[in-house]
Amino acid sequence: MKIIHDKQAMRVWAIAEKAKGRSIGFVPTMGALHEGHASLVRAAVERDDVTVASVFVNPTQFAPHEDLDSYPRTFEEDCALLEKLGVDIVYAPDPESMYPKGYATYVTVEGVSEGLCSLTRPHFFRGVATVVTKLFCTVLPDRAYFGQKDAQQCAIIKRMAEDLDLAVEIVEMPIIRETDGLAMSSRNRYLSAEERQKALNISAALRRAQAMLAAGERDGAAIVNAVREGMAPLDIDYVVLVDARTMVPVDRICGEVLLAVAANMGSARLIDNIKFAVPQDNEAALEMTAKENVPCC
């Protein structure tokens, strides 16, 4: 495995690989890797000829009051894991090369970036869309792998890639959970034992929503209220039922829907979701999509 810091060297490597007819799989990360990241890498290694993983804590997606300085950085451990998983290149640019003095260009994806996380983090998705675009332009991937836990982010990147003709397939992978049901996140390490126990109310509330759906409930307000009730011990940011592609709120469950939640627990902000689909011509036939994403325990 090779580590590349220079963007020109990264692009030269990518161009050479594509000239050989090899497909490039790409997993962008901010480091502090866990099994969720590992699942994305395994998919890329299995599906593509060569695999690149980036490790870059992107400053443009953090507000001044957020945890940019304290965000966990475990580069050596991350590289060891990525090498074990079969990654060919780790791309680890520095902030000064990504955003040199005078940098003034940002990517904004309208529509899908509104609501949900942007209500309390209005800066966030502009930073995400910008850094992902820059990484795509350097790594030149054929496929890029993202986790469903960041469902709104996935929708934004899919829309961005389509609208800007970026010629990269966005592959959305299932949420990976701890054995107790908590969605894996680099920020979980911020939680104390007591906070982690309270955080399990999130997955418990989503399981309750799943049970209601399986029993035939189709009223959006009833589902949202039940989840809010289950998450009452937490500082809730949002509980929203939206169209899974557009992120537009829905009142009644029909078609592909995303039930997304966010809550603050101590210094950690936790997000989670489930996706499900009800065929529009037969609402009684509920089909849960990506069943492995449904919280366990």
C-alpha positions, 0 to 999 in steps of 0.5 A, a space after each residue: 500500500 502506498 500513501 500519497 499526500 500530493 494531489 498532483 501525484 494522486 492524479 498522475 497515479 489515477 490517470 495511469 491506472 485508468 489508462 491500463 483499463 483498471 476501475 478505481 473504487 474510492 472510499 472518502 473518510 475523515 479517519 478514525 476508522 471503524 467497521 462501518 468504514 471497513 465495510 465500504 472498503 471491502 465492497 470497493 476491493 471486491 468490486 473494483 480493480 484498485 482501491 483508494 481511501 482518503 483520510 482528510 478531516 475537512 475543515 470546511 464542514 465544521 463551524 467555528 464552535 464545532 469539534 474540528 480541533 478535537 476530532 479524533 485523528 488516528 492516522 497510523 492506526 487507520 493506515 494499518 487497517 486500510 492496508 490489511 483490508 487491501 487498499 492500494 492507495 491512501 490519499 491524505 492531503 493536507 488542508 493547505 493544499 486542499 484550500 490554499 490561500 485565496 480559495 473561493 470556490 464552493 459547491 452548493 446542492 440545492 433542494 436535497 441539502 435543505 432541512 434535516 442536518 442543515 437546520 442546525 448545521 447550515 454550513 455542513 453540506 456546502 463543505 461536504 459537497 466541495 471536498 467530495 467534488 475536489 476529491 473526485 477530480 483528483 482520484 478520478 474514481 469509477 465508483 465511490 462508496 458511502 454509508 447509509 447512516 449519512 443518508 442526506 449526505 448520500 442523497 446530496 452527493 448522488 444529486 451532485 454527481 448527476 447534475 455535474 456529470 462527474 461520471 462516478 457511480 455513487 454506491 450507498 452501503 448499509 449502516 453497520 451497527 454495534 452489537 447493541 444496535 448503536 449505529 457506528 460512528 467515529 464520534 461514538 468514542 465521545 460517549 461516556 458509559 452512561 451517555 452510550 446507554 441513553 443513546 440506545 434509545 435511538 435504535 430502540 425508537 427506530 425498532 418501534 417505528 419498524 414494528 408500527 410499519 409492519 403492523 400497517 401504520 402509514 400515518 407519518 405523524 404517528 410514526 414521528 411522534 412515536 419515535 420522538 416519545 422513544 427518544 425523549 431522554 435525549 436532546 433531540 435535534 430532529 425526527 423527520 420522515 422524508 422522501 428518500 431521494 428528494 429529502 422532502 418531508 412526507 405526511 403519509 408513507 408511500 413509495 421509498 421513505 427515509 425516517 431520519 433522526 438526530 440527537 445530541 448526547 454530551 459532546 457527540 451528535 448522533 444520527 441514524 435512520 431506516 429506509 423502507 418502501 411501500 409500493 404505491 399500487 399496494 400500500 398493504 405490502 410493506 417491503 422493508 429495504 436494506 433489512 440489515 440496517 434495522 437496529 437490532 437488540 
